[in-house]
Amino acid sequence: MSTPDETFHKRVKDALKDEQLQNALDIGTGNLVSKRAKAFAAFAGIEDIRDRARLIRAHTLSQLDGYLAQFADSVEAAGGHVFWAKDAAEANDYALKLAQSKNVKRVVKSKSMVTEEIKLNHTLQEEGIQVVESDLGEFIIQLGNEAPSHIIAPAMHKTRYEVGEIFAEKLEIPYTDDPIELNNIARAHLRQIFLGADMGISGANFGVAEDGSICLVTNEGNGRLTTTTPRIHMALMGMERIVPTIDDLSVMLQLLGRSATGQKLSVYTNIVTGPRRADEEDGPEELHVVILDNGRSDLLGSNLSEMLYCIRCGACLNHCPVYQRIGGHAYGSVYTGPMGSVLTPGLQGLDEWSELPHACSLCGKCEEVCPVRIDLPDMLLKLRNAGDKAGKSPLWLKGGVQFYRAVAQRPSLYRMGLKAGSAATRLLASNGWIQKLPAPLSGWTDHRAFPAMAEKSFHQLWEERKKSR
Ligand code: SF4
């Protein structure tokens, strides 16, 4: 991961002004939110499954070293090779040397956020190896020379019209914005890529300790083709993605599809155990599993360790009112939305990422929808606190909080301030005297009407309600 050139503030402003992006986000997140809601409503036992999944994640991470060792032994017993990568450089180096030693000219990839995290494509391409993304969303953004903006829907920020333009320009075909035609064009193009690929690189949704299997969950056949057609398959897996048993995997799968896309199960659930055996017709000659740390060990020992429970479903992104408005690119990191605002500074430190934990209204929706009930708001607050202690809070925020603390500690002053603020803002807003606030408060009214405070505070309403009872 690297920090982008523009400031977070500038990226957010640009995103809010981008009408095309706003439309794409409305459609993309809206669809996924309603599909998840329907899938959860239709599954009576879902809350019990969520509890069970959380217990499995907690148990696995409490004994991660043991389960990782068991997983590695199982992969090798099934005929695969295992490499432990301490960081991005080691993982990239292993992939590059493997490709070069096997005379690989073309790599085909299925969607993998962890390969984005270490910038694997860049490493291979710099050495003259062709890398082609085969997930439709990833294929679109690779052609458009962009980064993914969502962990499960990488091209969520694109409308079909934009996709039509990219295909016409980069594939040199007549323009179309018909989704079925676009899909067929990508399919035909990628089929030839698969047939000529020497190496397939995938991520791993889960690794199963008891038998060394890798589980890949996709909605396109590309994951299966990536792992079976080329002569070498390399899977890059974050070290936290372990489940102890196949039974535990089935618990996770019941949640992953429903939380991500509202499906009971994704269209393809691939379980890969070792390379092709002597009596099998399909599959790679070699399987290499790279287990990546890249900051995860430190995270495990920190007060953010719960972040490693994440199964990358994307539900917290889809439901986040901030993500819904600014999209993924504004975050500037590979991992976006609430989970990215914790994971990125958790893995990379706060030096470059101290603004991300502030990209949150603390509404709590992310925790509510997270299938494994990760307390994201609590971790965002911890990160804000750590950033403040490290001197990362902006002056205006420090001053504002100090002012609020001084007033809130004096109840009569607080009540007086509320009454005066309510009366003044209602007067100004109702007469239309103020539409926009002046700097430095102008950000509040750039994209919304001037907010009048409610006539009665929550405290007053609460007191009245108690009395009326
Ligand atoms: S934090 Fe929870 S909701 Fe967000 S991607 Fe991870 S598992 Fe899904």
Boltz pocket constraint, residues with backbone or C-beta under 6 A from the ligand:
constraints:
  - pocket:
      binder: B
      contacts: [[A, 259], [A, 309], [A, 310], [A, 311], [A, 312], [A, 313], [A, 314], [A, 315], [A, 316], [A, 317], [A, 339], [A, 366], [A, 369], [A, 370], [A, 371], [A, 372], [A, 373], [A, 374]]
      max_distance: 6.0
